[in-house]
Amino acid sequence: MRQPACFSCRMARRSWCGWFGGYGIEATGQFFATKLGLPTSLALVAGLIEFFGGILLTVGFLTRAVAALIMGLMFVAVEIASLHHPQPVAIL
């Protein structure tokens, strides 16, 4: 469980801080607004959930609450992706 939690934290730093070849919070917010039709503030909320949620899951603190937040975040991501790409994707 620690490895996926660390991955979540790394992905948040990528989109939120611009580390590891990411674009930073401004560009991520613009992507949310232009491509996804979401408010730019949701980029900050998503980054905070991924970053601090990854840390909390790694150390094992508030695991159920944090897992529910990350699950909700991923559910929204899947729903938005299915709206923009309605053709089914084969799962191997």
N, C-alpha and C positions, 0 to 999 in steps of 0.2 A: 504494500500500500504506500510505502514511503516514496518509491520511485515515481508513480503517477502524480503524487502530491508535489514533488520537486519539479516535475515537468510542468505542472500548472503554474507554479511560481515562476519558472523560467519563461514561459509563454507570456505571462503578465508583464514581466520586466521588458520583454521584447516589444510588446505593443504599447506599454505604458511609458516606459523610460527611453525607448529607442535603442536598447542594448541588443546584442546578438543579431545585428542586421535589421532591426525593427524600424518603424517609422516615427515613433513617438506618439504622445497623446493627441497633439494637434491634428496630425495626419490621420490617426485612427478615428478621431471625432469627425473629421471631414468625410471619411469613408462611411461612417455610420449614417451621416446626414444625406450624402449624395447617392450612394449606392443602395443603402438599406432603407432609407426613409425614416430613420430613427433620430431622436434628439442626440446632439453631441455629448450631452452630459451622461448618457448611458455608456459611453466608452470609458469614462472615468469609473463609473459604478462597476462595470464588468472587470476592469483592470484591478480595482481594489478587491473584489471578490476573489479573483484568481490569485492575486499576490498574497494577500493575508490568509485566504483560505488554504492555499498551498502550504504556507508556513504552519498554520494551526493544525492541519492534517498531519504534517510531518512530525510535529512534536506530540500529537495525540491529544490536543485540547479542544473541547467542544466539537468532537468529530461528527456527531449526528447532525447538529445544526449547520455546520460548515458543509457537510456532504449534501444536505438538502439545498443549500444555497447554490452550490456548484451544479447540482443536478438540475435545478431550475434554470440556471444560466445556460446549460447545455441544451435543455429542452427548448428554450427560446431560440437558440442558435439553429437547431434542427428545423424548427418551424419556419424561421425566416429563410433558411436555405431552400426549404421545400416550396416556398412561395416564389422564389426567384428561379428555381430550377425544377419545374413540376414533373419532368420525366423521371421514372423510377431508376434507382441506382442498384446495380447487382451487388449483393454482399457475398463475398467469397469466403 
